[in-house]
Amino acid sequence: MMMKRRGLLGTAAAIAGASALPSVAQAQTWPDKPITWINPFPAGGGTDVFARPLAAKLTEALGQQVLIDNKGGAGGTVGATQAAKARPDGYTFFVGAIHHTIAPSIYKKLDYDLEKDFVPITMIALVPQVVSIHPQRVPVNTLKEFLDYAKANPGRINYASPGAGTAHHLAGELFQILTKITLTHVPFRGAGPAMQDLLAGQVDMMFDGMGTSAQPIRTNRLKGLAVATRERVAAFPEIPTALELGVAGWEVSTWYGLWAINGTPEPIIERTHAEIVKALQHPDLQKIWAEQSAQVGGESRADFTKRIRSEIEKWAKVSQEAGVKLD
């Protein structure tokens, strides 16, 4: 009996070892064809601002093209669903954002599980949020004037977001809770379309990431009233923090990160992480990130995993208090 059992265990081990061989061999030759990063937002948004130049650097480093495939819709959940169903062969990755840590608490049903269907690789960039208003539509110059105006006109000021359930949307909900004002939310299909309508004067304001608001603020097409950070942003020292203006607790940053599909060979994930960390140190990317007032990513996989869990817990509380639920 003992000999038979040892024989069975040996056979099982041999089968397990044999099944691992294709993954090992695949990792050794990877990549031998183009790689796709699924971006679950329309082109022109904050994710594109960072994903595209990073993908270009990885294309140089890996010798195979890294393509960005925009799959916008439903606050980034449509693209996430498609990514979760992709083959875990190292040729499809998911470049998502903080929005995906909000989705579990506001959608009644998701066709993917962020923590089970994906493997966190690293944060790419972290961008502070800013209160951006259209100066011709909202006649104020300071955050105090804005709050006074909003309280005198409850519900008349509208704010755009890249979609219901995104960080921009929840940042607006948190801001209203903290300041006791009432705004009207106008969801768009991505940060790009939302910004286009804001610049065109079709909407009043956004709680936006500096990645898309920086240039319009520099050219005075938008006015930045406050940033959602503890310290002022180096690129915009003239814009005060919400904290110093009396809005304690409004600390929000839009961050972007890369995930592998669960089941992707570990050596491929490790190499991807290493190449991203190296690419993010390149002067070209450092310049782009600085122009967007963004913190450079490249944190460890463990730290990125902790960030994701922390954000899921934080936004669950905000969405519950704000009563935000989506079908």
C-alpha positions as CSV (number, residue, x, y, z in Angstrom):
1,M,0.0,0.0,0.0
2,M,2.8,2.4,0.9
3,M,4.6,1.7,-2.4
4,K,1.4,2.2,-4.3
5,R,0.7,5.5,-2.5
6,R,4.2,6.7,-3.3
7,G,3.7,5.8,-6.9
8,L,0.5,7.8,-7.1
9,L,2.1,10.8,-5.5
10,G,5.1,10.6,-7.9
11,T,2.7,10.4,-10.8
12,A,0.7,13.4,-9.5
13,A,3.9,15.4,-9.1
14,A,5.1,14.5,-12.6
15,I,1.8,15.6,-14.1
16,A,1.9,18.9,-12.2
17,G,5.4,19.5,-13.3
18,A,4.6,18.7,-16.9
19,S,1.6,21.1,-16.8
20,A,3.9,23.9,-15.6
21,L,6.4,23.4,-18.5
22,P,4.3,25.2,-21.2
23,S,4.1,28.3,-18.9
24,V,7.8,28.3,-18.2
25,A,8.6,27.9,-21.9
26,Q,6.2,30.6,-22.8
27,A,7.7,33.0,-20.3
28,Q,11.2,32.3,-21.7
29,T,10.2,33.3,-25.2
30,W,7.8,36.1,-24.2
31,P,7.1,38.4,-25.9
32,D,7.1,37.1,-29.5
33,K,4.1,39.1,-30.7
34,P,2.3,42.4,-29.9
35,I,0.9,43.0,-26.4
36,T,-2.5,44.6,-25.8
37,W,-3.3,46.8,-22.8
38,I,-7.1,47.2,-22.5
39,N,-7.9,50.7,-21.4
40,P,-11.5,50.7,-20.2
41,F,-12.0,54.4,-21.0
42,P,-12.4,56.4,-24.3
43,A,-9.3,57.9,-25.9
44,G,-8.2,61.3,-24.7
45,G,-8.8,60.7,-21.0
46,G,-6.4,60.6,-18.1
47,T,-5.6,56.9,-18.5
48,D,-4.4,57.6,-22.0
49,V,-2.2,60.5,-20.9
50,F,0.0,58.0,-19.0
51,A,-0.6,54.7,-20.6
52,R,0.4,55.6,-24.1
53,P,3.8,57.1,-23.4
54,L,4.6,54.2,-21.0
55,A,3.5,51.7,-23.6
56,A,5.8,53.3,-26.2
57,K,8.7,52.9,-23.8
58,L,7.9,49.3,-23.1
59,T,7.6,48.7,-26.9
60,E,11.3,49.8,-27.1
61,A,12.3,47.7,-24.2
62,L,10.5,44.5,-25.1
63,G,11.0,44.6,-28.9
64,Q,7.3,44.0,-29.5
65,Q,4.6,46.7,-29.8
66,V,2.5,47.4,-26.8
67,L,-0.9,48.5,-28.1
68,I,-3.6,50.5,-26.2
69,D,-7.1,49.2,-26.9
70,N,-9.8,51.7,-25.7
71,K,-13.0,49.9,-24.5
72,G,-15.0,52.7,-22.9
73,G,-18.4,52.4,-21.2
74,A,-20.2,52.2,-17.8
75,G,-17.5,53.9,-15.8
76,G,-14.7,51.6,-17.0
77,T,-16.6,48.4,-16.1
78,V,-17.2,47.3,-19.7
79,G,-13.5,47.2,-20.6
80,A,-12.7,45.6,-17.3
81,T,-15.2,42.8,-18.0
82,Q,-13.7,42.2,-21.4
83,A,-10.2,42.1,-19.9
84,A,-11.2,39.6,-17.3
85,K,-12.3,37.2,-20.0
86,A,-9.0,37.5,-21.9
87,R,-6.5,34.6,-22.2
88,P,-3.9,34.8,-19.4
89,D,-1.1,34.3,-21.8
90,G,0.8,37.5,-21.1
91,Y,-0.4,39.2,-24.2
92,T,-3.4,41.0,-22.7
93,F,-3.2,43.3,-19.7
94,F,-5.6,45.7,-18.0
95,V,-4.7,49.3,-17.5
96,G,-7.3,50.6,-15.0
97,A,-7.7,53.2,-12.4
98,I,-9.0,54.1,-9.0
99,H,-12.5,53.9,-10.5
100,H,-12.3,50.1,-10.4
101,T,-11.9,50.1,-6.6
102,I,-15.2,52.1,-6.4
103,A,-17.2,49.9,-8.7
104,P,-17.6,46.9,-6.3
105,S,-19.6,49.1,-3.8
106,I,-21.9,50.9,-6.2
107,Y,-22.8,48.4,-8.9
108,K,-25.4,45.8,-8.0
109,K,-23.7,43.3,-10.3
110,L,-20.3,43.2,-11.9
111,D,-19.3,40.5,-14.4
112,Y,-15.8,40.5,-13.0
113,D,-14.0,40.6,-9.6
114,L,-11.1,43.0,-9.4
115,E,-9.4,41.1,-6.7
116,K,-9.9,37.6,-8.1
117,D,-9.8,38.0,-11.9
118,F,-6.7,40.3,-12.0
119,V,-3.2,40.3,-10.5
120,P,-2.0,43.8,-9.5
121,I,1.4,44.8,-11.1
122,T,2.0,48.4,-10.1
123,M,0.6,51.9,-9.9
124,I,1.6,53.9,-13.0
125,A,0.8,57.5,-11.9
126,L,-1.0,59.3,-9.1
127,V,-2.7,62.6,-9.9
128,P,-4.2,65.0,-7.4
129,Q,-7.8,66.1,-7.9
130,V,-8.7,69.7,-8.5
131,V,-11.9,71.7,-8.4
132,S,-12.0,73.0,-12.0
133,I,-14.7,75.5,-13.0
134,H,-15.6,77.2,-16.3
135,P,-15.0,80.9,-15.5
136,Q,-17.8,82.1,-17.7
137,R,-20.4,79.8,-16.3
138,V,-19.6,80.0,-12.6
139,P,-18.8,83.7,-11.7
140,V,-16.4,83.1,-8.7
141,N,-12.7,83.5,-8.0
142,T,-12.2,81.5,-4.8
143,L,-13.5,78.4,-3.2
144,K,-15.3,80.4,-0.5
145,E,-17.1,82.3,-3.2
146,F,-18.0,79.1,-4.9
147,L,-19.4,77.6,-1.8
148,D,-21.5,80.7,-1.1
149,Y,-22.7,80.7,-4.7
150,A,-23.6,77.0,-4.5
151,K,-25.5,77.4,-1.2
152,A,-27.5,80.3,-2.7
153,N,-28.3,78.2,-5.8
154,P,-28.8,74.6,-4.7
155,G,-28.7,72.1,-7.5
156,R,-28.2,74.7,-10.2
157,I,-24.5,74.1,-10.6
158,N,-23.7,70.9,-12.5
159,Y,-20.5,68.9,-12.5
160,A,-19.3,66.6,-15.3
161,S,-17.6,63.2,-14.7
162,P,-16.2,60.4,-16.8
163,G,-19.2,58.4,-15.8
164,A,-21.3,57.4,-12.9
165,G,-19.3,55.6,-10.2
166,T,-15.9,57.0,-11.3
167,A,-13.5,58.7,-8.9
168,H,-14.5,62.1,-10.3
169,H,-18.2,61.3,-9.5
170,L,-17.5,60.1,-6.0
171,A,-15.0,63.0,-5.3
172,G,-18.0,65.3,-6.1
173,E,-20.2,63.3,-3.8
174,L,-17.7,63.4,-1.0
175,F,-17.2,67.2,-1.5
176,Q,-20.9,67.8,-1.2
177,I,-21.1,65.7,2.0
178,L,-18.2,67.7,3.6
179,T,-19.4,71.2,2.5
180,K,-23.2,70.6,2.7
181,I,-23.9,71.9,-0.8
182,T,-26.0,70.4,-3.5
183,L,-24.7,70.0,-7.1
184,T,-26.1,68.1,-10.1
185,H,-24.1,65.3,-11.5
186,V,-23.7,64.9,-15.3
187,P,-22.0,61.7,-16.3
188,F,-20.1,61.3,-19.6
189,R,-18.5,58.3,-21.4
190,G,-15.0,59.1,-20.3
191,A,-12.8,62.0,-19.1
192,G,-12.1,63.2,-22.6
193,P,-15.7,63.8,-23.6
194,A,-16.4,65.4,-20.2
195,M,-13.5,67.8,-20.5
196,Q,-14.5,68.7,-24.1
197,D,-18.0,69.8,-23.0
198,L,-16.6,71.6,-19.9
199,L,-14.2,73.6,-22.2
200,A,-17.0,74.3,-24.6
201,G,-19.1,75.7,-21.7
202,Q,-21.8,73.0,-21.9
203,V,-21.3,72.1,-18.2
204,D,-20.1,74.2,-15.2
205,M,-17.3,72.3,-13.5
206,M,-15.5,69.0,-12.8
207,F,-13.8,67.4,-9.9
208,D,-11.0,66.4,-12.2
209,G,-7.5,65.0,-12.1
210,M,-4.6,67.3,-12.9
211,G,-3.8,65.0,-15.8
212,T,-6.6,66.6,-17.9
213,S,-7.2,69.9,-16.2
214,A,-3.5,71.1,-16.0
215,Q,-3.2,72.6,-19.5
216,P,-6.7,74.3,-19.5
217,I,-5.9,75.9,-16.1
218,R,-2.5,77.1,-17.4
219,T,-4.2,78.7,-20.4
220,N,-7.0,80.2,-18.3
221,R,-9.7,78.3,-20.0
222,L,-10.5,76.8,-16.6
223,K,-10.0,78.1,-13.1
224,G,-8.6,75.8,-10.4
225,L,-10.1,76.6,-7.0
226,A,-8.6,74.0,-4.8
227,V,-6.6,70.8,-4.9
228,A,-7.4,67.6,-2.9
229,T,-4.0,67.1,-1.4
230,R,-2.4,67.9,2.0
231,E,0.3,70.1,0.3
232,R,0.0,72.5,-2.6
233,V,0.9,71.0,-6.0
234,A,4.4,72.1,-7.1
235,A,3.3,72.9,-10.7
236,F,0.4,75.1,-9.4
237,P,1.6,76.7,-6.2
238,E,-1.1,79.4,-6.6
239,I,-3.9,76.9,-6.1
240,P,-4.6,76.4,-2.4
241,T,-5.5,73.0,-0.9
242,A,-9.1,72.3,0.2
243,L,-7.7,71.6,3.7
244,E,-6.2,75.0,4.1
245,L,-9.6,76.5,2.9
246,G,-11.5,74.7,5.6
247,V,-12.7,71.6,3.8
248,A,-11.0,68.9,5.9
249,G,-11.3,65.3,4.6
250,W,-11.4,66.1,0.9
251,E,-8.3,64.2,-0.1
252,V,-8.7,62.5,-3.4
253,S,-6.1,61.4,-6.0
254,T,-6.9,59.8,-9.3
255,W,-4.4,57.0,-9.8
256,Y,-3.8,54.6,-12.7
257,G,-2.3,51.1,-12.6
258,L,-1.6,47.9,-14.5
259,W,-3.0,44.5,-13.8
260,A,-2.3,41.1,-15.4
261,I,-5.1,38.6,-16.1
262,N,-5.3,36.0,-13.3
263,G,-3.4,33.0,-14.5
264,T,-0.7,34.9,-16.4
265,P,2.7,33.2,-15.8
266,E,4.5,34.7,-12.9
267,P,7.8,35.3,-14.8
268,I,5.9,37.4,-17.3
269,I,4.3,39.5,-14.5
270,E,7.6,39.9,-12.8
271,R,9.3,41.1,-16.0
272,T,6.5,43.4,-16.8
273,H,6.8,45.0,-13.4
274,A,10.6,45.4,-13.7
275,E,10.3,46.9,-17.2
276,I,7.7,49.4,-16.0
277,V,9.8,50.5,-13.0
278,K,12.8,51.0,-15.3
279,A,10.7,52.9,-17.9
280,L,9.2,55.2,-15.3
281,Q,12.8,56.5,-14.5
282,H,13.3,57.6,-18.1
283,P,13.7,61.4,-18.4
284,D,11.0,61.6,-21.1
285,L,8.4,60.0,-18.9
286,Q,9.5,61.9,-15.8
287,K,8.9,65.1,-17.8
288,I,5.4,64.1,-18.9
289,W,4.4,63.1,-15.4
290,A,5.7,66.4,-14.0
291,E,3.7,68.3,-16.6
292,Q,0.6,66.6,-15.3
293,S,1.5,67.2,-11.7
294,A,1.6,63.5,-11.3
295,Q,3.5,61.3,-8.8
296,V,5.5,58.7,-10.6
297,G,4.4,55.1,-9.9
298,G,6.4,51.9,-9.8
299,E,5.6,50.7,-6.3
300,S,6.0,47.1,-5.4
301,R,3.3,44.6,-6.3
302,A,2.6,44.1,-2.6
303,D,2.1,47.8,-2.0
304,F,-0.1,48.2,-5.0
305,T,-2.3,45.3,-3.7
306,K,-2.6,47.0,-0.3
307,R,-3.5,50.3,-2.1
308,I,-6.3,48.6,-3.9
309,R,-7.8,47.0,-0.8
310,S,-7.6,50.3,1.1
311,E,-9.4,52.2,-1.7
312,I,-12.1,49.6,-1.9
313,E,-12.8,50.1,1.8
314,K,-12.7,53.9,1.6
315,W,-15.1,54.3,-1.3
316,A,-17.5,51.7,0.1
317,K,-18.1,54.1,3.0
318,V,-18.5,57.2,0.8
319,S,-20.9,55.5,-1.6
320,Q,-23.0,54.2,1.3
321,E,-23.2,57.7,2.9
322,A,-24.0,59.3,-0.5
323,G,-26.5,56.6,-1.4
324,V,-24.8,55.9,-4.8
325,K,-26.0,52.7,-6.4
326,L,-26.0,51.7,-10.0
327,D,-27.6,48.8,-12.0
